[in-house]
């Protein structure tokens, strides 16, 4: 049986501790400058990765993050667990009743903010694959076009919620429309992306029929959001009063998250979708105490999130793989598609011109969700490193500009 040797265990522990401590320092510095926490964590990854440390001190880089032996395998397991936990927390932010309460304006905003960016991204990738250095064969081009359309259409619910709270807009009509639309975006976006991953050769090794896979995931989603949610609603009060607090709720909720992730992975849909659906089922429960929600959120965002976002910088040399043409194209498509789509939807739904533009810029924040999406696509071989770098830059710039641009149209 493979196991970490004495020296490998030391390196593994040093790697994890270095990522956690340095990322916390940079995250706190970023907060003082009013930058997203994720930006500080990404910068740490770039500093510790091949971009800076790998070029300046290759021996230290290769010691801390070796490419051979069992340590990389152990780190990869931690990073995979981290992204599953992050999607569980993202799912807990989704409140389906809130989406339904917002009426036609949320429906139109959600629909247009998904459809227009998706088909814009799909069309550009399909008709101009050479710009992205994508093979012109039908299957690779189709998979990339589907991914690229999905990447441009998804929003980042946690980032959007934080921006609205900072601007005291969370409980306003505009804030509710943006949140409801972002919830719908995340739900549909991750479903489409998971199906795209299942079509890739790496995730389709068992050759399970795609239609069976779709039926399984629809059945699983319906079960978790109806019967599963009722079971959670019935048992949560008992868990929170009879079991050890807060350990009981934490253990069982994370256990169900991992069971759901294992199920979707088993049917050739990425584990993230199972975790995301489990998060919706738990987060939507009226019996989940706010304190329990906060404990789960703090545990995951302060341990697993830094490890995942730092690991992004360890994968790619951001200087060598920076392609200005691709970055500019991705930024233009991201801003135009999402802002135009969401604004048109909000306008049709009955909002004023300025309110519609505010909604459009509010929906444009991509943040952590875009970076997670890009990382999974890179690992699956769907995209190249220059495209991944462009997506990370786009995620950061859309998140940084969303609040100020939204405020301009509200004032």
C-alpha positions as YAML, in Angstrom:
chain: A
units: angstrom
residues:
- id: 1
  name: UNK
  ca: [0.00, 0.00, 0.00]
- id: 2
  name: UNK
  ca: [1.29, 3.43, -0.96]
- id: 3
  name: UNK
  ca: [1.90, 5.82, 1.90]
- id: 4
  name: UNK
  ca: [3.86, 8.96, 2.61]
- id: 5
  name: UNK
  ca: [7.42, 8.36, 3.76]
- id: 6
  name: UNK
  ca: [8.90, 10.24, 6.71]
- id: 7
  name: UNK
  ca: [10.39, 12.95, 4.47]
- id: 8
  name: UNK
  ca: [7.29, 13.12, 2.23]
- id: 9
  name: UNK
  ca: [5.06, 13.69, 5.24]
- id: 10
  name: UNK
  ca: [7.31, 16.54, 6.41]
- id: 11
  name: UNK
  ca: [7.17, 18.16, 2.94]
- id: 12
  name: UNK
  ca: [3.39, 17.68, 2.79]
- id: 13
  name: UNK
  ca: [2.89, 19.39, 6.16]
- id: 14
  name: UNK
  ca: [5.29, 22.20, 5.25]
- id: 15
  name: UNK
  ca: [3.43, 22.79, 1.97]
- id: 16
  name: UNK
  ca: [0.01, 23.00, 3.65]
- id: 17
  name: UNK
  ca: [1.23, 25.22, 6.49]
- id: 18
  name: UNK
  ca: [3.07, 27.57, 4.11]
- id: 19
  name: UNK
  ca: [-0.03, 27.99, 1.94]
- id: 20
  name: UNK
  ca: [-2.31, 28.63, 4.93]
- id: 21
  name: UNK
  ca: [-0.07, 31.08, 6.79]
- id: 22
  name: UNK
  ca: [1.13, 33.13, 3.82]
- id: 23
  name: UNK
  ca: [-2.35, 33.29, 2.26]
- id: 24
  name: UNK
  ca: [-3.83, 34.54, 5.53]
- id: 25
  name: UNK
  ca: [-1.21, 37.32, 5.72]
- id: 26
  name: UNK
  ca: [-1.93, 38.43, 2.15]
- id: 27
  name: UNK
  ca: [-5.70, 38.12, 2.62]
- id: 28
  name: UNK
  ca: [-5.52, 40.48, 5.62]
- id: 29
  name: UNK
  ca: [-3.37, 42.93, 3.65]
- id: 30
  name: UNK
  ca: [-5.88, 42.75, 0.81]
- id: 31
  name: UNK
  ca: [-8.78, 43.49, 3.16]
- id: 32
  name: UNK
  ca: [-7.06, 46.70, 4.27]
- id: 33
  name: UNK
  ca: [-6.92, 47.73, 0.59]
- id: 34
  name: UNK
  ca: [-10.57, 46.63, 0.15]
- id: 35
  name: UNK
  ca: [-9.62, 43.87, -2.26]
- id: 36
  name: UNK
  ca: [-11.40, 40.49, -2.40]
- id: 37
  name: UNK
  ca: [-9.86, 37.86, -0.11]
- id: 38
  name: UNK
  ca: [-9.56, 35.50, -3.06]
- id: 39
  name: UNK
  ca: [-7.22, 37.97, -4.79]
- id: 40
  name: UNK
  ca: [-4.75, 37.77, -1.91]
- id: 41
  name: UNK
  ca: [-4.89, 33.98, -2.01]
- id: 42
  name: UNK
  ca: [-4.32, 33.93, -5.77]
- id: 43
  name: UNK
  ca: [-1.36, 36.29, -5.46]
- id: 44
  name: UNK
  ca: [0.19, 33.93, -2.89]
- id: 45
  name: UNK
  ca: [-0.21, 31.06, -5.34]
- id: 46
  name: UNK
  ca: [1.51, 33.08, -8.06]
- id: 47
  name: UNK
  ca: [4.34, 34.00, -5.66]
- id: 48
  name: UNK
  ca: [4.82, 30.42, -4.41]
- id: 49
  name: UNK
  ca: [4.31, 28.87, -7.84]
- id: 50
  name: UNK
  ca: [6.44, 28.59, -10.99]
- id: 51
  name: UNK
  ca: [5.75, 32.23, -11.91]
- id: 52
  name: UNK
  ca: [7.96, 33.73, -9.17]
- id: 53
  name: UNK
  ca: [9.40, 31.24, -6.66]
- id: 54
  name: UNK
  ca: [9.93, 28.63, -9.39]
- id: 55
  name: UNK
  ca: [11.95, 31.13, -11.42]
- id: 56
  name: UNK
  ca: [13.87, 32.85, -8.60]
- id: 57
  name: UNK
  ca: [14.45, 29.89, -6.26]
- id: 58
  name: UNK
  ca: [13.68, 26.67, -8.18]
- id: 59
  name: UNK
  ca: [15.25, 24.46, -5.49]
- id: 60
  name: UNK
  ca: [12.92, 25.80, -2.76]
- id: 61
  name: UNK
  ca: [9.92, 25.55, -5.11]
- id: 62
  name: UNK
  ca: [10.71, 21.93, -6.04]
- id: 63
  name: UNK
  ca: [11.26, 21.07, -2.38]
- id: 64
  name: UNK
  ca: [7.95, 22.57, -1.19]
- id: 65
  name: UNK
  ca: [5.89, 21.40, -4.17]
- id: 66
  name: UNK
  ca: [7.59, 18.32, -5.67]
- id: 67
  name: UNK
  ca: [6.39, 16.80, -8.95]
- id: 68
  name: UNK
  ca: [7.41, 13.23, -8.14]
- id: 69
  name: UNK
  ca: [6.70, 10.79, -5.32]
- id: 70
  name: UNK
  ca: [3.56, 10.53, -3.19]
- id: 71
  name: UNK
  ca: [3.43, 14.14, -1.96]
- id: 72
  name: UNK
  ca: [1.86, 15.56, -5.18]
- id: 73
  name: UNK
  ca: [-0.80, 12.83, -4.99]
- id: 74
  name: UNK
  ca: [-1.62, 13.73, -1.37]
- id: 75
  name: UNK
  ca: [-1.77, 17.45, -2.21]
- id: 76
  name: UNK
  ca: [-4.01, 16.75, -5.20]
- id: 77
  name: UNK
  ca: [-6.40, 14.87, -2.90]
- id: 78
  name: UNK
  ca: [-6.56, 17.86, -0.55]
- id: 79
  name: UNK
  ca: [-7.17, 20.26, -3.45]
- id: 80
  name: UNK
  ca: [-9.95, 18.04, -4.85]
- id: 81
  name: UNK
  ca: [-11.60, 17.91, -1.43]
- id: 82
  name: UNK
  ca: [-11.26, 21.70, -1.19]
- id: 83
  name: UNK
  ca: [-13.17, 22.39, -4.40]
- id: 84
  name: UNK
  ca: [-15.93, 19.97, -3.35]
- id: 85
  name: UNK
  ca: [-16.28, 21.79, -0.03]
- id: 86
  name: UNK
  ca: [-16.31, 25.18, -1.75]
- id: 87
  name: UNK
  ca: [-19.20, 24.14, -3.99]
- id: 88
  name: UNK
  ca: [-21.07, 22.84, -0.93]
- id: 89
  name: UNK
  ca: [-20.80, 26.30, 0.65]
- id: 90
  name: UNK
  ca: [-21.81, 27.96, -2.64]
- id: 91
  name: UNK
  ca: [-24.88, 25.71, -2.74]
- id: 92
  name: UNK
  ca: [-25.82, 26.75, 0.78]
- id: 93
  name: UNK
  ca: [-26.10, 30.33, -0.49]
- id: 94
  name: UNK
  ca: [-28.84, 29.34, -2.95]
- id: 95
  name: UNK
  ca: [-32.38, 29.81, -1.64]
- id: 96
  name: UNK
  ca: [-34.86, 28.52, -4.23]
- id: 97
  name: UNK
  ca: [-37.96, 30.20, -2.66]
- id: 98
  name: UNK
  ca: [-36.20, 33.57, -3.03]
- id: 99
  name: UNK
  ca: [-35.75, 32.97, -6.76]
- id: 100
  name: UNK
  ca: [-39.48, 32.27, -7.17]
- id: 101
  name: UNK
  ca: [-40.55, 35.27, -5.07]
- id: 102
  name: UNK
  ca: [-38.92, 37.81, -7.37]
- id: 103
  name: UNK
  ca: [-41.41, 37.12, -10.16]
- id: 104
  name: UNK
  ca: [-40.98, 37.85, -13.84]
- id: 105
  name: UNK
  ca: [-38.14, 40.37, -13.49]
- id: 106
  name: UNK
  ca: [-35.88, 37.72, -11.91]
- id: 107
  name: UNK
  ca: [-36.99, 35.13, -14.48]
- id: 108
  name: UNK
  ca: [-36.18, 37.42, -17.43]
- id: 109
  name: UNK
  ca: [-32.91, 38.63, -15.88]
- id: 110
  name: UNK
  ca: [-31.81, 35.06, -15.14]
- id: 111
  name: UNK
  ca: [-32.76, 33.82, -18.59]
- id: 112
  name: UNK
  ca: [-31.16, 36.60, -20.64]
- id: 113
  name: UNK
  ca: [-28.04, 36.79, -18.44]
- id: 114
  name: UNK
  ca: [-27.47, 33.08, -19.19]
- id: 115
  name: UNK
  ca: [-28.60, 32.77, -22.81]
- id: 116
  name: UNK
  ca: [-26.91, 35.82, -24.39]
- id: 117
  name: UNK
  ca: [-23.41, 35.29, -22.86]
- id: 118
  name: UNK
  ca: [-23.64, 31.53, -23.53]
- id: 119
  name: UNK
  ca: [-24.45, 31.82, -27.22]
- id: 120
  name: UNK
  ca: [-22.03, 34.73, -27.69]
- id: 121
  name: UNK
  ca: [-19.19, 32.70, -26.19]
- id: 122
  name: UNK
  ca: [-20.24, 29.52, -28.01]
- id: 123
  name: UNK
  ca: [-20.41, 31.31, -31.40]
- id: 124
  name: UNK
  ca: [-17.00, 32.97, -31.06]
- id: 125
  name: UNK
  ca: [-15.35, 29.70, -29.96]
- id: 126
  name: UNK
  ca: [-17.09, 27.70, -32.69]
- id: 127
  name: UNK
  ca: [-16.42, 30.03, -35.62]
- id: 128
  name: UNK
  ca: [-12.98, 31.29, -34.57]
- id: 129
  name: UNK
  ca: [-11.28, 28.32, -32.82]
- id: 130
  name: UNK
  ca: [-7.88, 29.33, -34.22]
- id: 131
  name: UNK
  ca: [-7.89, 32.42, -31.96]
- id: 132
  name: UNK
  ca: [-7.82, 30.09, -28.95]
- id: 133
  name: UNK
  ca: [-5.50, 27.54, -30.63]
- id: 134
  name: UNK
  ca: [-8.25, 24.91, -30.50]
- id: 135
  name: UNK
  ca: [-8.17, 21.92, -32.85]
- id: 136
  name: UNK
  ca: [-10.64, 22.30, -35.69]
- id: 137
  name: UNK
  ca: [-11.97, 18.75, -35.29]
- id: 138
  name: UNK
  ca: [-15.65, 18.70, -34.43]
- id: 139
  name: UNK
  ca: [-15.49, 17.10, -30.96]
- id: 140
  name: UNK
  ca: [-12.67, 19.21, -29.37]
- id: 141
  name: UNK
  ca: [-14.18, 22.36, -30.91]
- id: 142
  name: UNK
  ca: [-17.67, 21.51, -29.66]
- id: 143
  name: UNK
  ca: [-16.50, 20.72, -26.12]
- id: 144
  name: UNK
  ca: [-14.49, 23.93, -25.93]
- id: 145
  name: UNK
  ca: [-17.35, 26.01, -27.37]
- id: 146
  name: UNK
  ca: [-19.78, 24.53, -24.82]
- id: 147
  name: UNK
  ca: [-17.34, 25.22, -22.01]
- id: 148
  name: UNK
  ca: [-16.53, 28.74, -23.18]
- id: 149
  name: UNK
  ca: [-20.22, 29.65, -23.43]
- id: 150
  name: UNK
  ca: [-20.81, 28.28, -19.92]
- id: 151
  name: UNK
  ca: [-17.77, 30.12, -18.53]
- id: 152
  name: UNK
  ca: [-19.09, 33.45, -19.84]
- id: 153
  name: UNK
  ca: [-22.63, 32.88, -18.58]
- id: 154
  name: UNK
  ca: [-21.95, 31.87, -14.96]
- id: 155
  name: UNK
  ca: [-21.89, 34.39, -12.08]
- id: 156
  name: UNK
  ca: [-20.29, 34.20, -8.64]
- id: 157
  name: UNK
  ca: [-23.06, 34.17, -6.05]
- id: 158
  name: UNK
  ca: [-20.81, 34.49, -2.93]
- id: 159
  name: UNK
  ca: [-18.94, 37.47, -4.44]
- id: 160
  name: UNK
  ca: [-22.16, 39.16, -5.58]
- id: 161
  name: UNK
  ca: [-23.75, 38.70, -2.15]
- id: 162
  name: UNK
  ca: [-20.69, 40.23, -0.46]
- id: 163
  name: UNK
  ca: [-20.67, 43.23, -2.84]
- id: 164
  name: UNK
  ca: [-24.39, 43.89, -2.23]
- id: 165
  name: UNK
  ca: [-23.91, 43.65, 1.56]
- id: 166
  name: UNK
  ca: [-20.98, 46.09, 1.46]
- id: 167
  name: UNK
  ca: [-23.13, 48.55, -0.55]
- id: 168
  name: UNK
  ca: [-26.20, 48.06, 1.73]
- id: 169
  name: UNK
  ca: [-28.20, 46.83, -1.26]
- id: 170
  name: UNK
  ca: [-28.79, 43.23, -0.23]
- id: 171
  name: UNK
  ca: [-32.37, 43.71, 0.98]
- id: 172
  name: UNK
  ca: [-33.37, 46.22, -1.73]
- id: 173
  name: UNK
  ca: [-35.49, 45.24, -4.78]
- id: 174
  name: UNK
  ca: [-32.43, 45.54, -7.05]
- id: 175
  name: UNK
  ca: [-30.37, 43.43, -4.65]
- id: 176
  name: UNK
  ca: [-33.02, 40.72, -4.47]
- id: 177
  name: UNK
  ca: [-33.32, 40.53, -8.26]
- id: 178
  name: UNK
  ca: [-29.53, 40.25, -8.64]
- id: 179
  name: UNK
  ca: [-29.26, 37.55, -5.95]
- id: 180
  name: UNK
  ca: [-32.19, 35.53, -7.31]
- id: 181
  name: UNK
  ca: [-30.81, 35.72, -10.86]
- id: 182
  name: UNK
  ca: [-27.30, 34.76, -9.71]
- id: 183
  name: UNK
  ca: [-28.72, 31.73, -7.87]
- id: 184
  name: UNK
  ca: [-30.42, 30.55, -11.05]
- id: 185
  name: UNK
  ca: [-27.21, 31.22, -13.04]
- id: 186
  name: UNK
  ca: [-25.14, 29.13, -10.66]
- id: 187
  name: UNK
  ca: [-27.62, 26.26, -10.62]
- id: 188
  name: UNK
  ca: [-27.98, 25.98, -14.42]
- id: 189
  name: UNK
  ca: [-24.34, 26.88, -15.12]
- id: 190
  name: UNK
  ca: [-22.89, 24.15, -12.93]
- id: 191
  name: UNK
  ca: [-25.34, 21.61, -14.35]
- id: 192
  name: UNK
  ca: [-24.26, 22.44, -17.92]
- id: 193
  name: UNK
  ca: [-20.58, 22.46, -16.99]
- id: 194
  name: UNK
  ca: [-20.86, 19.09, -15.26]
- id: 195
  name: UNK
  ca: [-22.46, 17.65, -18.41]
- id: 196
  name: UNK
  ca: [-19.63, 19.13, -20.53]
- id: 197
  name: UNK
  ca: [-17.08, 17.47, -18.25]
- id: 198
  name: UNK
  ca: [-18.93, 14.16, -18.57]
- id: 199
  name: UNK
  ca: [-18.57, 14.41, -22.35]
- id: 200
  name: UNK
  ca: [-14.80, 14.80, -22.17]
- id: 201
  name: UNK
  ca: [-12.79, 11.64, -22.70]
- id: 202
  name: UNK
  ca: [-11.26, 11.74, -19.23]
- id: 203
  name: UNK
  ca: [-14.65, 11.75, -17.51]
- id: 204
  name: UNK
  ca: [-16.32, 9.33, -19.92]
- id: 205
  name: UNK
  ca: [-14.02, 6.36, -19.42]
- id: 206
  name: UNK
  ca: [-16.83, 3.98, -18.47]
- id: 207
  name: UNK
  ca: [-18.78, 4.92, -21.66]
- id: 208
  name: UNK
  ca: [-22.03, 5.28, -19.73]
- id: 209
  name: UNK
  ca: [-24.80, 6.56, -21.95]
- id: 210
  name: UNK
  ca: [-25.13, 10.31, -21.67]
- id: 211
  name: UNK
  ca: [-28.90, 10.02, -21.54]
- id: 212
  name: UNK
  ca: [-28.72, 7.67, -18.55]
- id: 213
  name: UNK
  ca: [-26.34, 10.12, -16.91]
- id: 214
  name: UNK
  ca: [-28.76, 13.01, -17.51]
- id: 215
  name: UNK
  ca: [-31.67, 10.96, -16.11]
- id: 216
  name: UNK
  ca: [-29.61, 10.00, -13.05]
- id: 217
  name: UNK
  ca: [-28.61, 13.59, -12.28]
- id: 218
  name: UNK
  ca: [-32.15, 14.93, -12.81]
- id: 219
  name: UNK
  ca: [-33.51, 12.18, -10.57]
- id: 220
  name: UNK
  ca: [-30.84, 12.88, -7.94]
- id: 221
  name: UNK
  ca: [-31.52, 16.63, -8.05]
- id: 222
  name: UNK
  ca: [-35.29, 16.16, -7.72]
- id: 223
  name: UNK
  ca: [-34.82, 13.67, -4.86]
- id: 224
  name: UNK
  ca: [-32.39, 15.89, -2.92]
- id: 225
  name: UNK
  ca: [-34.48, 19.05, -3.35]
- id: 226
  name: UNK
  ca: [-37.79, 17.38, -2.40]
- id: 227
  name: UNK
  ca: [-37.60, 14.17, -0.32]
- id: 228
  name: UNK
  ca: [-33.99, 14.75, 0.73]
- id: 229
  name: UNK
  ca: [-34.76, 18.31, 1.81]
- id: 230
  name: UNK
  ca: [-37.78, 17.12, 3.82]
- id: 231
  name: UNK
  ca: [-35.64, 14.49, 5.56]
- id: 232
  name: UNK
  ca: [-33.06, 17.16, 6.39]
- id: 233
  name: UNK
  ca: [-35.81, 19.50, 7.66]
- id: 234
  name: UNK
  ca: [-37.19, 16.75, 9.92]
- id: 235
  name: UNK
  ca: [-33.84, 15.60, 11.32]
- id: 236
  name: UNK
  ca: [-32.01, 18.94, 11.70]
- id: 237
  name: UNK
  ca: [-33.84, 20.01, 14.92]
- id: 238
  name: UNK
  ca: [-32.98, 16.62, 16.44]
- id: 239
  name: UNK
  ca: [-29.34, 16.86, 15.30]
- id: 240
  name: UNK
  ca: [-28.97, 20.37, 16.70]
- id: 241
  name: UNK
  ca: [-30.42, 19.49, 20.11]
- id: 242
  name: UNK
  ca: [-29.49, 15.84, 20.70]
- id: 243
  name: UNK
  ca: [-26.04, 15.57, 19.12]
- id: 244
  name: UNK
  ca: [-22.86, 17.32, 20.25]
- id: 245
  name: UNK
  ca: [-22.94, 20.99, 19.29]
- id: 246
  name: UNK
  ca: [-21.71, 22.02, 16.77]
- id: 247
  name: UNK
  ca: [-19.82, 18.83, 15.91]
- id: 248
  name: UNK
  ca: [-22.91, 16.76, 15.14]
- id: 249
  name: UNK
  ca: [-24.34, 19.08, 12.48]
- id: 250
  name: UNK
  ca: [-20.88, 19.71, 11.01]
- id: 251
  name: UNK
  ca: [-20.05, 16.00, 10.67]
- id: 252
  name: UNK
  ca: [-23.39, 14.93, 9.23]
- id: 253
  name: UNK
  ca: [-23.73, 17.87, 6.81]
- id: 254
  name: UNK
  ca: [-20.21, 17.38, 5.44]
- id: 255
  name: UNK
  ca: [-20.76, 13.62, 5.34]
- id: 256
  name: UNK
  ca: [-23.90, 14.07, 3.21]
- id: 257
  name: UNK
  ca: [-21.97, 16.51, 1.02]
- id: 258
  name: UNK
  ca: [-19.28, 13.88, 0.35]
- id: 259
  name: UNK
  ca: [-21.87, 11.12, -0.21]
- id: 260
  name: UNK
  ca: [-23.63, 13.29, -2.78]
- id: 261
  name: UNK
  ca: [-20.30, 14.16, -4.41]
- id: 262
  name: UNK
  ca: [-19.37, 10.45, -4.56]
- id: 263
  name: UNK
  ca: [-22.71, 9.63, -6.22]
- id: 264
  name: UNK
  ca: [-22.38, 12.23, -9.00]
- id: 265
  name: UNK
  ca: [-18.74, 11.23, -9.57]
- id: 266
  name: UNK
  ca: [-19.87, 7.59, -9.87]
- id: 267
  name: UNK
  ca: [-22.34, 8.46, -12.66]
- id: 268
  name: UNK
  ca: [-19.59, 10.35, -14.55]
- id: 269
  name: UNK
  ca: [-20.81, 13.80, -13.52]
- id: 270
  name: UNK
  ca: [-18.14, 15.72, -11.60]
- id: 271
  name: UNK
  ca: [-18.31, 15.45, -7.81]
- id: 272
  name: UNK
  ca: [-18.79, 19.23, -7.53]
- id: 273
  name: UNK
  ca: [-22.39, 19.02, -8.75]
- id: 274
  name: UNK
  ca: [-23.35, 16.54, -6.02]
- id: 275
  name: UNK
  ca: [-21.77, 18.80, -3.40]
- id: 276
  name: UNK
  ca: [-23.55, 21.85, -4.87]
- id: 277
  name: UNK
  ca: [-26.98, 20.16, -4.79]
- id: 278
  name: UNK
  ca: [-26.38, 18.89, -1.25]
- id: 279
  name: UNK
  ca: [-25.48, 22.46, -0.25]
- id: 280
  name: UNK
  ca: [-28.78, 23.75, -1.68]
- id: 281
  name: UNK
  ca: [-30.74, 21.09, 0.23]
- id: 282
  name: UNK
  ca: [-29.01, 21.96, 3.53]
- id: 283
  name: UNK
  ca: [-28.86, 25.72, 3.08]
- id: 284
  name: UNK
  ca: [-32.54, 25.91, 2.10]
- id: 285
  name: UNK
  ca: [-33.67, 24.28, 5.36]
- id: 286
  name: UNK
  ca: [-35.63, 26.59, 7.67]
- id: 287
  name: UNK
  ca: [-34.33, 24.63, 10.67]
- id: 288
  name: UNK
  ca: [-30.61, 25.18, 10.03]
- id: 289
  name: UNK
  ca: [-29.43, 27.52, 12.76]
- id: 290
  name: UNK
  ca: [-27.58, 30.61, 11.57]
- id: 291
  name: UNK
  ca: [-24.76, 29.74, 13.96]
- id: 292
  name: UNK
  ca: [-24.39, 26.29, 12.37]
- id: 293
  name: UNK
  ca: [-24.37, 27.83, 8.89]
- id: 294
  name: UNK
  ca: [-21.69, 30.29, 9.97]
- id: 295
  name: UNK
  ca: [-19.51, 27.56, 11.52]
- id: 296
  name: UNK
  ca: [-19.62, 25.48, 8.32]
- id: 297
  name: UNK
  ca: [-18.92, 28.58, 6.24]
- id: 298
  name: UNK
  ca: [-15.99, 29.72, 8.39]
- id: 299
  name: UNK
  ca: [-14.42, 26.24, 8.54]
- id: 300
  name: UNK
  ca: [-14.49, 25.77, 4.78]
- id: 301
  name: UNK
  ca: [-13.62, 29.32, 3.69]
- id: 302
  name: UNK
  ca: [-10.69, 29.61, 6.12]
- id: 303
  name: UNK
  ca: [-9.13, 26.18, 5.61]
- id: 304
  name: UNK
  ca: [-10.16, 24.65, 2.28]
- id: 305
  name: UNK
  ca: [-10.65, 27.87, 0.25]
- id: 306
  name: UNK
  ca: [-7.09, 29.23, 0.76]
- id: 307
  name: UNK
  ca: [-5.57, 25.86, -0.16]
- id: 308
  name: UNK
  ca: [-7.59, 25.67, -3.37]
- id: 309
  name: UNK
  ca: [-6.98, 29.24, -4.54]
- id: 310
  name: UNK
  ca: [-3.27, 29.11, -3.70]
- id: 311
  name: UNK
  ca: [-3.02, 25.82, -5.61]
- id: 312
  name: UNK
  ca: [-4.18, 27.66, -8.77]
- id: 313
  name: UNK
  ca: [-0.96, 29.66, -8.85]
- id: 314
  name: UNK
  ca: [1.04, 26.45, -8.43]
- id: 315
  name: UNK
  ca: [-0.35, 24.98, -11.67]
- id: 316
  name: UNK
  ca: [0.56, 27.66, -14.19]
- id: 317
  name: UNK
  ca: [3.30, 30.16, -14.97]
- id: 318
  name: UNK
  ca: [1.18, 33.30, -15.37]
- id: 319
  name: UNK
  ca: [3.94, 35.25, -17.15]
- id: 320
  name: UNK
  ca: [4.81, 32.58, -19.74]
- id: 321
  name: UNK
  ca: [1.14, 31.82, -20.44]
- id: 322
  name: UNK
  ca: [-0.13, 35.40, -20.65]
- id: 323
  name: UNK
  ca: [-1.62, 36.00, -24.11]
- id: 324
  name: UNK
  ca: [-2.83, 39.58, -24.51]
- id: 325
  name: UNK
  ca: [-5.11, 38.77, -27.47]
- id: 326
  name: UNK
  ca: [-6.94, 36.02, -25.60]
- id: 327
  name: UNK
  ca: [-7.20, 38.13, -22.42]
- id: 328
  name: UNK
  ca: [-8.72, 41.09, -24.31]
- id: 329
  name: UNK
  ca: [-11.20, 38.87, -26.20]
- id: 330
  name: UNK
  ca: [-12.31, 37.12, -23.01]
- id: 331
  name: UNK
  ca: [-12.73, 40.44, -21.16]
- id: 332
  name: UNK
  ca: [-14.76, 42.05, -23.96]
- id: 333
  name: UNK
  ca: [-17.03, 39.02, -24.35]
- id: 334
  name: UNK
  ca: [-17.46, 38.70, -20.57]
- id: 335
  name: UNK
  ca: [-18.44, 42.33, -20.02]
- id: 336
  name: UNK
  ca: [-20.59, 42.77, -23.12]
- id: 337
  name: UNK
  ca: [-22.41, 39.43, -22.93]
- id: 338
  name: UNK
  ca: [-23.26, 39.42, -19.24]
- id: 339
  name: UNK
  ca: [-23.99, 43.14, -18.76]
- id: 340
  name: UNK
  ca: [-26.04, 43.38, -21.95]
- id: 341
  name: UNK
  ca: [-27.90, 40.12, -21.30]
- id: 342
  name: UNK
  ca: [-28.80, 40.89, -17.67]
- id: 343
  name: UNK
  ca: [-29.71, 44.50, -18.50]
- id: 344
  name: UNK
  ca: [-32.03, 43.46, -21.33]
- id: 345
  name: UNK
  ca: [-33.70, 40.89, -19.07]
- id: 346
  name: UNK
  ca: [-34.21, 43.38, -16.24]
- id: 347
  name: UNK
  ca: [-35.55, 45.99, -18.68]
- id: 348
  name: UNK
  ca: [-38.08, 43.54, -20.15]
- id: 349
  name: UNK
  ca: [-39.02, 42.62, -16.58]
- id: 350
  name: UNK
  ca: [-40.07, 46.21, -15.88]
- id: 351
  name: UNK
  ca: [-37.02, 47.96, -14.41]
- id: 352
  name: UNK
  ca: [-35.83, 51.42, -15.47]
- id: 353
  name: UNK
  ca: [-32.80, 51.89, -17.74]
- id: 354
  name: UNK
  ca: [-30.44, 52.80, -14.90]
- id: 355
  name: UNK
  ca: [-31.75, 50.03, -12.65]
- id: 356
  name: UNK
  ca: [-31.32, 47.53, -15.49]
- id: 357
  name: UNK
  ca: [-27.69, 48.59, -16.05]
- id: 358
  name: UNK
  ca: [-27.05, 48.35, -12.29]
- id: 359
  name: UNK
  ca: [-28.41, 44.80, -12.35]
- id: 360
  name: UNK
  ca: [-26.24, 44.03, -15.38]
- id: 361
  name: UNK
  ca: [-23.02, 45.16, -13.70]
- id: 362
  name: UNK
  ca: [-24.05, 43.48, -10.44]
- id: 363
  name: UNK
  ca: [-24.45, 40.16, -12.28]
- id: 364
  name: UNK
  ca: [-21.06, 40.59, -13.97]
- id: 365
  name: UNK
  ca: [-18.97, 39.60, -10.92]
- id: 366
  name: UNK
  ca: [-17.45, 36.15, -11.60]
- id: 367
  name: UNK
  ca: [-14.90, 35.78, -8.77]
- id: 368
  name: UNK
  ca: [-14.24, 32.40, -7.20]
- id: 369
  name: UNK
  ca: [-16.81, 30.47, -9.25]
- id: 370
  name: UNK
  ca: [-15.14, 31.36, -12.55]
- id: 371
  name: UNK
  ca: [-11.73, 30.39, -11.18]
- id: 372
  name: UNK
  ca: [-13.06, 27.04, -9.93]
- id: 373
  name: UNK
  ca: [-14.67, 26.45, -13.32]
- id: 374
  name: UNK
  ca: [-11.43, 27.26, -15.15]
- id: 375
  name: UNK
  ca: [-9.34, 25.06, -12.87]
- id: 376
  name: UNK
  ca: [-11.59, 22.04, -13.38]
- id: 377
  name: UNK
  ca: [-11.58, 22.62, -17.15]
- id: 378
  name: UNK
  ca: [-7.77, 22.88, -17.16]
- id: 379
  name: UNK
  ca: [-7.45, 19.66, -15.17]
- id: 380
  name: UNK
  ca: [-9.84, 17.91, -17.58]
- id: 381
  name: UNK
  ca: [-7.85, 19.08, -20.61]
- id: 382
  name: UNK
  ca: [-10.71, 21.20, -21.98]
- id: 383
  name: UNK
  ca: [-8.68, 24.42, -22.10]
- id: 384
  name: UNK
  ca: [-5.04, 25.50, -22.48]
- id: 385
  name: UNK
  ca: [-3.00, 27.39, -19.90]
- id: 386
  name: UNK
  ca: [-3.25, 30.76, -21.73]
- id: 387
  name: UNK
  ca: [-7.06, 30.48, -21.74]
- id: 388
  name: UNK
  ca: [-7.00, 29.57, -18.05]
- id: 389
  name: UNK
  ca: [-4.86, 32.64, -17.26]
- id: 390
  name: UNK
  ca: [-7.31, 34.82, -19.23]
- id: 391
  name: UNK
  ca: [-10.27, 33.41, -17.27]
- id: 392
  name: UNK
  ca: [-8.55, 34.10, -13.93]
- id: 393
  name: UNK
  ca: [-7.79, 37.69, -14.96]
- id: 394
  name: UNK
  ca: [-11.38, 38.12, -16.17]
- id: 395
  name: UNK
  ca: [-12.75, 36.74, -12.88]
- id: 396
  name: UNK
  ca: [-10.70, 39.22, -10.85]
- id: 397
  name: UNK
  ca: [-11.41, 42.29, -13.02]
- id: 398
  name: UNK
  ca: [-15.17, 41.66, -13.21]
- id: 399
  name: UNK
  ca: [-15.30, 41.24, -9.43]
- id: 400
  name: UNK
  ca: [-13.30, 44.43, -8.80]
- id: 401
  name: UNK
  ca: [-15.34, 46.59, -11.19]
- id: 402
  name: UNK
  ca: [-18.81, 45.22, -10.42]
- id: 403
  name: UNK
  ca: [-19.46, 47.28, -7.28]
- id: 404
  name: UNK
  ca: [-18.19, 50.70, -8.50]
- id: 405
  name: UNK
  ca: [-20.00, 50.42, -11.87]
- id: 406
  name: UNK
  ca: [-23.21, 49.26, -10.22]
- id: 407
  name: UNK
  ca: [-23.07, 52.17, -7.77]
- id: 408
  name: UNK
  ca: [-22.68, 54.66, -10.64]
- id: 409
  name: UNK
  ca: [-26.07, 53.69, -12.08]
- id: 410
  name: UNK
  ca: [-27.84, 53.47, -8.73]
- id: 411
  name: UNK
  ca: [-26.72, 56.95, -7.64]
...
